[in-house]
Every structure is written in structure tokens, then in C-alpha cells.
């Protein structure tokens, strides 16, 4: 329970502000949004934990403190405003005022930016999924022969980039011509950002002790922290847009998503501290398959309307099956 104390404190603060801002109904809606955020982001917490466990305790603490400020105020409040400002050409201050005083218009502009958001986030998450599936250093394979063969393809240089670009280029034939260029630019941008964040540690290597420096970078560098924040942003995009289906009040949305984001952060640290990923060996696999599904859904949502309920159910099924497989695996090898 100690890992969630800060989350409960933040929840109390957010609900108090919600009551002041929107009364009891405002607090209720904020709580609903928080629960939805946690339920839809469990796979995010698992993948975060797989990265966080390689970082030292100082950076883990940064992730829980500074990271939550970036996640709540940066990715769930300021970044959507920046997207609307960029897409419409309206200055940042005017969009902020629009969000507070004319949320219907703000929500409309944000919805119009869905193509760029879905393409960018979908391609970034697709690269996260491919980098795991094609990792030929993996020794444990959830899907047996199929996953082992996919892992072998990881020996091909840049197979993840090639396949992701192929999906984007093939998929653009089904995107209406009016939004095709926007989708392509946003999708390629998401792919480029993943490659940059995932590769920058190479800049710190030298010929003699490159492996030692690289390991240090992976454990405690700002690049791992940045990777987690970008990953969180990719998960949060659709959540921000979907929240407007429940309420148009930007302040209530921010408070609700803040509650959810805080619990996701605490859950991530809990998984690391308790060694849950070591206990349930296929949990990381299930989370990455859920991420791959989410990436596909985000890309498909450029053309089709897909309920978040479907996204949540797919993630829950993947996580549930991976936990069940882990229990069976543990019992089998215990014998």
C-alpha cells in the first residue's frame, strides 16, 4: 500500500479541486475518468516497468515525481492545446482561453486533429511492439515457435523500421486523399522520434568501454526517462480525446486523467519493487501484444470509429492470458 500513498493523496487533492470547480458531479466525473485511465493503461504500466527496472532508484524517483508533472500538465493538458494551436494557426494563449471558456469549439478542433494524433501515436507504439517482437536476444517466447521465428527475423538490420514503413505506405491507400499527406507526415514523425529516442545512447559510447557506458545510460540516463514520457504520451492521446465524450470541462478532464496517470505511475513502481515481471514471466509479452493491438486500432481509427471499450477489452484479454500462461509455466517448471 505504501507505493500508492502519494496516488491516494493526489486523488484527494484532485477530487477536492473538482468539487470546488464543478460540484459533486464534477468530482464524480473526475473519478470515472481516473478509473477509465487506469483500466486502459495497465499494459502501459507493465511496459514502463520493464524499462524502469533497468534504471537506478534516483531516476525511478524522478519518473514518479517530475514524470507525473510532465504526464499530467504536459501531455494531458498543454500538449493537446499545442496540437490545436499548430493545426489551426491560432496562438497558444487563445487556444488555452478557448479550452477554458469555449470547450465545445476546443473539443471540435482537437477531434479534427485526430488523424495526426492517431498516425503519430500509432506508429510510435507500433515500433515499440516491433522492437520487442523482433528482439533476437529474447530467450523466453510466449507463443512458442511463431514468436521464436519472428525473433529470428530480428537479425535482419532495421526490420522494425522497414515493416512499420511498409504498413504506413500500404495503409495510406485506404486513407482519403484530403488527409493522406497529414497522416503520412505524422506517422513518419512518430517513427523517427522512436528511432531517435531509442538510439541516442550510442552517442555516449566510445570504442574502449562502450558497453559499460551504454549499460549505465540504460540504467539511469535521461534518455530512458524521455522514452517513458513519449510512450506515456502515445497512450494518452486517445484518452484525452475520448474524455470529451464524457465531459466538455477541460479542468475536470485534467483532474480525472491526473488521478489515472498517478495510479499508473504508482502501479509501475509497484511492479518493479515487487518483482512482478519476474514472477509472471509472460506479463511483459502480453503487454506488448496489447500495445501492438492498440497501435493497429489507432491507425485504423483514422478511417473508422472504434470504441475505447474494444481497446480496453483487447488489452485486458492479452494481460489476462499472459498471467494465466505465466502461472502454468511456473507450475510446470516447479515440477
C-alpha positions in Angstrom: 0.0 0.0 0.0 2.9 2.3 0.6 3.6 2.6 -3.1 0.1 4.1 -3.6 0.1 6.6 -0.7 1.0 9.5 -3.0 -1.6 8.4 -5.5 -4.3 8.5 -2.9 -3.1 11.9 -1.7 -3.2 13.3 -5.2 -6.6 11.8 -5.8 -7.9 13.5 -2.6 -6.5 16.8 -3.8 -7.8 16.5 -7.4 -11.3 15.5 -6.1 -11.3 18.5 -3.7 -10.5 20.8 -6.6 -13.1 19.1 -8.8 -15.8 19.7 -6.1 -14.8 23.3 -5.9 -14.8 23.7 -9.7 -17.8 21.5 -10.7 -19.6 20.4 -7.5 -20.2 16.8 -6.5 -21.0 15.8 -10.1 -17.6 17.3 -11.2 -15.8 15.1 -8.7 -17.8 12.0 -9.7 -16.9 12.5 -13.4 -13.2 13.1 -12.5 -13.2 9.8 -10.6 -14.8 8.0 -13.5 -12.2 9.4 -15.9 -9.4 8.3 -13.4 -10.8 4.7 -13.3 -11.0 4.6 -17.1 -7.5 5.9 -17.5 -6.1 3.2 -15.2 -8.1 0.4 -16.8 -7.0 1.3 -20.3 -3.3 1.9 -19.3 -2.4 -1.2 -17.4 -0.4 -2.5 -20.3 1.4 0.9 -20.3 2.4 0.3 -16.7 3.8 -3.1 -17.5 5.9 -1.9 -20.3 7.0 1.1 -18.2 8.1 -1.3 -15.5 10.2 -3.3 -17.9 12.2 -0.1 -18.7 12.1 1.3 -15.2 13.7 -1.7 -13.6 16.9 -1.1 -15.6 17.1 2.4 -14.2 18.6 3.3 -10.8 16.5 4.4 -7.8 17.2 8.1 -8.4 15.7 8.0 -11.9 12.8 5.8 -10.7 12.0 8.6 -8.2 12.3 11.2 -11.0 9.8 9.2 -13.0 7.3 9.2 -10.1 7.7 13.0 -9.3 8.8 15.1 -12.3 7.4 12.4 -14.6 3.9 12.8 -13.2 4.0 16.6 -13.7 5.1 16.1 -17.3 2.4 13.4 -17.8 -0.5 15.4 -16.3 0.3 19.0 -17.2 2.5 18.4 -20.2 0.9 15.5 -22.1 -2.7 15.7 -21.0 -3.2 19.5 -20.8 -0.5 21.6 -22.6 0.3 19.2 -25.5 -3.3 18.9 -26.8 -3.5 22.7 -26.7 -0.3 22.8 -28.6 -1.7 20.4 -31.2 -4.8 22.5 -31.7 -2.7 25.7 -31.9 -0.5 24.1 -34.6 -3.4 22.6 -36.6 -5.5 25.8 -36.6 -2.8 28.5 -36.6 -4.4 30.1 -33.5 -1.9 31.3 -30.9 -1.3 29.2 -27.8 -2.9 31.7 -25.4 -6.0 32.0 -27.4 -6.4 28.2 -27.6 -5.9 28.0 -23.8 -8.7 30.5 -23.3 -10.8 28.6 -25.8 -10.2 25.4 -23.8 -11.4 27.1 -20.6 -14.2 29.2 -21.9 -15.4 27.5 -25.1 -14.7 23.8 -24.6 -17.1 22.7 -27.4 -15.1 24.5 -30.0 -11.8 23.3 -28.5 -13.1 19.7 -28.5 -14.1 20.1 -32.1 -10.6 21.4 -33.1 -9.0 18.6 -31.1 -11.2 16.0 -32.8 -10.2 17.4 -36.2 -6.5 16.7 -35.3 -7.3 13.1 -34.7 -5.7 12.0 -38.0 -2.3 13.4 -37.0 -2.6 12.1 -33.4 -3.6 8.6 -34.4 -0.9 8.3 -37.1 1.8 9.6 -34.8 0.9 7.6 -31.8 0.0 4.5 -33.8 3.4 4.4 -35.5 5.3 5.1 -32.3 3.5 2.3 -30.5 3.9 0.0 -33.5 7.7 0.5 -33.2 7.6 -0.3 -29.5 5.8 -3.6 -30.4 8.1 -4.5 -33.3 11.2 -3.8 -31.2 10.1 -6.3 -28.7 8.8 -9.0 -31.1 11.9 -8.8 -33.3 14.3 -8.8 -30.4 16.6 -11.8 -31.2 18.2 -11.7 -27.8 14.9 -12.9 -26.1 15.2 -16.3 -24.6 11.6 -16.8 -23.5 8.8 -16.9 -26.1 5.2 -16.8 -25.1 3.8 -18.1 -28.5 6.5 -20.7 -28.9 7.5 -21.5 -32.5 5.8 -18.5 -34.0 7.4 -16.0 -31.7 10.7 -17.7 -32.0 10.7 -17.4 -35.8 9.7 -13.7 -35.5 12.6 -13.2 -33.1 14.9 -14.7 -35.7 13.9 -12.1 -38.2 15.3 -9.5 -35.8 18.7 -10.5 -37.2 17.8 -8.5 -40.3 19.0 -5.0 -39.9 16.2 -2.4 -39.3 13.5 -4.9 -39.9 11.2 -3.0 -37.5 11.6 0.3 -39.5 11.1 -1.5 -42.8 7.9 -3.3 -41.7 6.4 -0.2 -40.0 7.0 2.0 -43.1 5.5 -0.7 -45.3 2.4 -0.8 -43.2 2.1 3.0 -43.3 2.7 3.2 -47.1 0.2 0.3 -47.8 -2.4 1.7 -45.4 -2.4 5.2 -47.0 -4.2 3.8 -50.0 -7.3 3.5 -47.8 -7.0 7.0 -46.3 -9.0 9.8 -48.0 -6.8 11.9 -50.2 -7.6 15.1 -48.3 -6.0 13.8 -45.1 -3.4 11.4 -46.7 -0.4 13.7 -46.5 -1.2 14.7 -42.9 -1.3 11.0 -41.9 1.9 10.2 -43.7 3.9 13.1 -42.2 2.6 12.4 -38.7 3.2 8.6 -39.0 6.8 9.1 -40.2 7.4 11.6 -37.4 6.3 9.1 -34.8 8.7 6.5 -36.3 11.6 9.0 -36.5 11.0 10.0 -32.8 11.1 6.4 -31.7 14.4 5.7 -33.6 15.9 8.9 -32.1 14.9 8.2 -28.5 15.8 4.5 -28.8 19.2 5.2 -30.4 20.7 8.2 -28.7 22.6 6.2 -26.1 25.0 5.3 -28.9 26.2 8.9 -28.7 27.7 8.2 -25.3 29.7 5.2 -26.3 33.4 5.0 -27.1 35.5 2.3 -28.7 37.1 1.1 -25.5 34.3 0.9 -22.9 31.2 1.5 -24.9 29.4 -1.5 -23.4 29.9 -0.3 -19.8 28.8 3.3 -20.7 25.9 2.0 -22.6 24.7 -0.1 -19.6 25.0 3.0 -17.4 22.9 5.0 -19.8 20.2 2.4 -20.0 20.0 2.2 -16.2 19.9 5.8 -15.3 20.0 8.2 -18.2 17.6 10.9 -19.2 17.0 9.1 -22.5 15.3 6.2 -20.7 13.2 8.8 -18.8 12.4 10.5 -22.1 11.4 7.2 -23.7 8.9 6.6 -20.9 7.4 10.0 -21.3 7.0 9.7 -25.0 5.5 6.2 -24.5 3.1 7.7 -22.0 2.1 10.5 -24.4 1.3 8.0 -27.1 -1.0 6.2 -24.7 -2.7 9.4 -23.5 -3.6 11.0 -26.9 -6.8 9.0 -27.4 -7.7 9.2 -23.7 -7.7 12.9 -23.9 -10.0 13.0 -27.0 -12.2 10.2 -25.6 -12.7 12.1 -22.3 -14.6 14.8 -24.2 -17.3 12.2 -24.8 -17.9 12.2 -21.0 -17.5 15.9 -20.3 -16.5 19.1 -22.1 -14.9 20.6 -19.0 -11.2 20.8 -19.6 -10.4 21.3 -15.9 -12.4 18.2 -14.9 -10.8 16.2 -17.7 -7.3 17.2 -16.5 -8.1 16.3 -12.9 -9.6 12.9 -13.8 -6.7 12.0 -16.1 -4.3 13.2 -13.4 -5.8 10.7 -11.0 -5.4 7.9 -13.5 -1.9 8.9 -14.6 -0.8 9.0 -10.9 -2.0 5.5 -10.2 -0.4 4.2 -13.4 2.9 5.7 -12.2 2.5 4.1 -8.8 1.5 0.7 -10.3 4.6 0.9 -12.5 6.9 1.4 -9.5 5.0 -1.4 -7.6 5.6 -3.9 -10.4 9.3 -3.1 -10.2 9.6 -3.2 -6.4 7.7 -6.4 -6.1 9.5 -8.1 -9.0 6.1 -8.9 -10.6 7.7 -9.2 -14.1 10.0 -11.9 -12.8 7.1 -13.7 -11.1 4.8 -13.6 -14.1 7.3 -14.1 -16.9 4.8 -13.6 -19.8 3.3 -10.5 -18.5 5.6 -8.3 -20.5 4.8 -10.3 -23.6 1.1 -9.8 -23.1 1.5 -6.1 -22.5 3.5 -5.7 -25.8 0.8 -7.6 -27.7 -1.8 -5.3 -26.2 0.4 -2.3 -27.4 0.6 -3.8 -30.9 -3.2 -4.1 -30.9 -3.6 -0.6 -29.7 -1.2 0.6 -32.4 -3.3 -1.1 -35.1 -6.5 0.3 -33.6 -5.1 3.8 -33.6 -4.1 3.5 -37.2 -7.4 2.0 -38.2 -9.3 4.8 -36.3 -8.1 7.3 -39.0 -10.8 5.8 -41.2 -13.1 4.0 -38.8 -14.7 4.9 -35.5 -13.6 2.3 -32.9 -14.9 2.3 -29.3 -12.4 2.6 -26.4 -14.3 -0.3 -24.9 -12.8 -2.6 -27.6 -9.3 -1.3 -26.9 -9.7 -1.9 -23.2 -11.1 -5.4 -23.7 -8.3 -6.4 -26.0 -5.7 -5.2 -23.5 -7.4 -6.9 -20.6 -7.6 -10.2 -22.5 -4.0 -10.1 -23.5 -2.9 -9.3 -20.0 -5.2 -12.0 -18.5 -3.9 -14.7 -20.9 -0.3 -13.7 -20.2 -0.8 -14.0 -16.4 -2.5 -17.4 -16.9 0.3 -18.6 -19.1 2.8 -17.4 -16.5 1.1 -19.4 -13.7 1.0 -22.6 -15.9 4.7 -22.1 -16.9 5.7 -21.6 -13.2 3.9 -24.7 -12.1 5.3 -26.8 -14.9 8.9 -25.8 -14.2 8.4 -26.1 -10.5 7.7 -29.8 -11.0 
